[in-house]
Amino acid sequence: MTEIAAMSFEDAMKELEAVVGKLERGDVALEESIALYERGAALRARCEERLKAAEEKVEKITLGEGGKPAGTTPVEGL
């Protein structure tokens, strides 16, 4: 298994979707379900971390006259 801290947003999201699918099917043993839930929670946290980092980058990019960066504007909804 890939270390979660090293995963890209896309990889973490893809694995999180797989984990959720396994849990929804309900065809795994209790101990495995617990391990999957714990990994899923860590994957969700990684996705939130990567989204926050992306939001902070977007907030820093505000283009002014001539297409040059002019300042920082918070972006809502990310």
Backbone as a ProteinNet text record, in pm:
[ID]
protein_1_A
[PRIMARY]
MTEIAAMSFEDAMKELEAVVGKLERGDVALEESIALYERGAALRARCEERLKAAEEKVEKITLGEGGKPAGTTPVEGL
[TERTIARY]
83.4	0	87.7	45	116.4	96.8	204.3	193.3	104.6	6.6	-93.2	-31.1	66.7	129.8	198.7	231.7	299.5	202.7	73.4	-24.8	-66.3	-92.4	-152.9	-300.8	-366.4	-510.2	-584.3	-550.4	-621	-605.2	-482.8	-459.7	-534	-530.5	-600.2	-750.4	-804.7	-947.9	-987.8	-908.6	-938.2	-939.7	-839	-836.1	-950.2	-982	-1093.3	-1223.9	-1244.8	-1364.8	-1368.2	-1252.9	-1246	-1277.6	-1223.9	-1249.5	-1398.2	-1458.5	-1602	-1683.2	-1644.6	-1714.3	-1709.3	-1592	-1578.3	-1664.5	-1662.3	-1741.6	-1891.3	-1933	-2075.6	-2125.2	-2038.8	-2079.2	-2099.4	-2024.1	-2041	-1993.9	-1908.6	-1864.3	-1723.9	-1682	-1552	-1572.1	-1476.6	-1483.5	-1475	-1520.5	-1524.3	-1387.3	-1284.1	-1149.8	-1102.6	-1128	-1089.8	-1172.3	-1299.4	-1384.1	-1329	-1283.1	-1226.4	-1099.5	-1013	-889.5	-921.4	-1020.4	-1060.7	-1115.2	-1195.7	-1251.9	-1140.9	-1043.1	-930.9	-852	-825.6	-752.7	-836.8	-965.5	-1053.8	-1052	-1052	-1047.1	-915.6	-805.7	-675.8	-671.8	-731.8	-736.8	-820.5	-932.5	-1017.6	-940.1	-865.8	-785.9	-680.8	-619.9	-519.8	-585.3	-702.6	-773.1	-804.5	-851.1	-880.6	-755	-643.8	-515.7	-472.7	-483.3	-442.9	-536.2	-666.9	-760.6	-731.6	-699	-666.7	-541.1	-441.1	-318.7	-349.5	-436.3	-473.8	-549.6	-638.3	-714	-619.6	-520	-425.2	-346.6	-312.3	-241.2	-330.6	-457.5	-550.9	-572.9	-580.9	-599.3	-485.1	-367.2	-249.9	-244.9	-321.6	-314.9	-431.8	-406	-504.3	-437.8	-493.4	-434.1	-491.2	-402.3	-442.3	-435.4	-422	-414.1	-297.1	-318.9	-214.3	-186.3	-269.4	-252.3	-143.2	-95.8	10	-51.7	10.8	-41	-52.9	-169.4	-194.3	-220.2	-232.4	-258.7	-324.7	-379.5	-442.7	-590.4	-669.7	-813.7	-858.9	-924.8	-974.6	-1075	-1070.5	-1162.4	-1259.8	-1388.3	-1489.1	-1537.2	-1578.1	-1636.1	-1538.5	-1411.6	-1315.7	-1296.8
-118.9	0	125.1	224	350.5	429.5	495.2	579.8	699.3	724.1	827.1	965.6	997	1129.5	1158.7	1056	1074	1077	1058	1048.4	1185.3	1187.2	1305.8	1306.7	1418.6	1427.3	1320.7	1308.9	1215.6	1070.6	1034.1	897.1	869.5	965.1	948.4	938.3	1020.4	1016.9	884.7	836.6	709.7	594.8	591.6	485.7	501.8	625.5	649.2	596.8	619.2	567.3	415	351.2	205	156.3	225.5	188.5	200	309.8	330.3	220.4	185.3	78.5	-53.5	-88.4	-213.2	-209.6	-97.5	-86.2	-90.9	-29	-29.2	-167.9	-246.9	-383.1	-469.1	-441.2	-513.9	-657.3	-690.2	-829.6	-852.5	-767.8	-784.5	-810.8	-880.5	-914.1	-786.8	-797.9	-683.6	-617.2	-695.9	-639.6	-566.7	-624.1	-558.4	-432	-435.4	-316.4	-202.8	-235.8	-133.9	-75.6	-162.3	-115.9	-29.7	-71.2	7.3	143.3	145.1	271	365.6	312	394.6	449.2	365.6	412.3	514.9	490.4	585.7	721.8	722.5	849.1	921.9	847.3	908.1	960.1	886.4	930.4	1057.1	1062.6	1182.1	1303.1	1282.9	1392	1438.5	1345.4	1380.7	1461.5	1421.5	1495.4	1637.1	1651.3	1784.5	1869.2	1807.9	1878.9	1930	1844.8	1883.3	1991	1982	2084.3	2219.1	2217.4	2340.5	2404.2	2322.2	2373	2436.6	2372.2	2426.8	2558.6	2563.5	2686.1	2800.5	2772.7	2876.4	2927.3	2838.7	2881.2	2969.5	2930.1	3007.8	3145.6	3150.7	3278.7	3374.4	3322	3404.9	3458.2	3398.3	3436.3	3527.2	3654.3	3751.7	3833	3828.1	3899.6	4040	4132.5	4271.3	4310.4	4439	4493.3	4430.9	4392.4	4332.4	4186.8	4127.3	3986.8	3959.8	4061.9	4043.5	4027.5	3945.4	3928.2	4062.9	4087.3	4215.5	4205.9	4088.5	4077.7	3946.3	3943.4	3821.5	3845.4	3753.4	3758.8	3621.9	3613.4	3483.4	3424.7	3296	3226.4	3148.8	3168.8	3100.5	2977.1	2878.4	2759.7	2648.8	2664.3	2556.3	2479.2
0	0	0	-75.2	-82.5	45.9	89.8	207.9	173.1	255	227	214.3	298.1	296.1	163.2	86.9	-40.8	-159.8	-133	-242.2	-295.2	-424.6	-485.6	-448.5	-470.8	-445.3	-524.6	-652.1	-739.6	-693.4	-654.1	-608.2	-478.1	-386	-258.7	-280.3	-369	-396.3	-460.2	-552.2	-618.9	-517.2	-429.1	-329	-229.4	-192.6	-100.5	-160.1	-288	-354.2	-349.2	-367.8	-361.2	-219.7	-119.5	20.2	51	9.5	34.5	-34.3	-155.8	-227.8	-153.1	-100.4	-24.6	100.9	170.3	292.8	263.2	155	119.6	82.2	18	-19.1	105.2	210.6	335.5	332.5	236.5	225.4	281.7	376.6	439.8	589	646.5	788.8	873.1	996.6	1086.8	1102.2	1127.7	1146.5	1021	905.6	780	759.7	796.3	785.8	870.3	990.4	1078.7	1017.3	965	900.7	778.3	699.6	582.4	624.6	729.3	777.9	822.4	895.2	940.9	822.7	722.8	603.7	528.9	520.2	452.7	520.4	652.8	727.1	699.3	693.2	662.9	519.4	427.7	287.2	273.2	345.4	342.3	393.4	501.1	557.1	456.8	385.1	282.6	170.5	127.4	22.3	68.9	192	246.2	253	293.6	301.6	163.8	61.7	-74.5	-129.6	-100.3	-146.4	-80.4	47.7	118.7	59.7	29.1	-32.3	-167.9	-245.4	-376.1	-358.6	-260	-233.4	-197.9	-116.5	-77.8	-197.6	-290.1	-411.2	-497.1	-511.4	-592.8	-531.2	-397.5	-329.8	-359.4	-381.8	-406.4	-548.8	-636.5	-777.8	-812.7	-817.5	-861.6	-970.9	-1088.5	-1200.2	-1211.4	-1236.3	-1253.5	-1399.9	-1423.5	-1558.5	-1634	-1755.4	-1836.9	-1803.3	-1720.4	-1687.3	-1586.6	-1518.8	-1419.4	-1281.2	-1197	-1061.2	-989.6	-926.7	-864.1	-714.4	-659.9	-517.4	-482.8	-364.2	-313.6	-290.9	-340.9	-319.4	-273.1	-158.4	-112.7	-212.1	-228.1	-316.4	-230.5	-252.1	-172.6	-246.7	-171.3	-231	-260	-227.2	-248.9	-122.1
[MASK]
++++++++++++++++++++++++++++++++++++++++++++++++++++++++++++++++++++++++++++++

